[in-house]
Amino acid sequence: MKIDIQIIALLFNFLYGVIFYYVVLINYHFIKKEVVLLKIIITLLFLFDFTCLYLIMMYKINYGSFHIYYLLMFVLGYLSSLSVKNRVKKTHIYQKLIDTFKK
């Protein structure tokens, strides 16, 4: 596999981890007051959709080849988003954002 395709795939996995983190937060915000069975169904559908989207995008980028370092970049993107959110949470900007979601 060419190096430019690998770099694009690594960046995609990192960004997909970041996007996945924030979409999981939004999903949790919408389903936290629902019935348990409905939470499970919505979460399974959400994960299925995101997995299918990931596989389609990886197929478009590098014909569906998957390596362990792609998973590591995904986890790194997810964890870096968590770190950034925890830092931002200490600021007043985060509280204003939460207030807009509650309305």
Helices and strands as residue ranges (DSSP letters): H 3-31, H 36-62, H 68-89, H 92-102
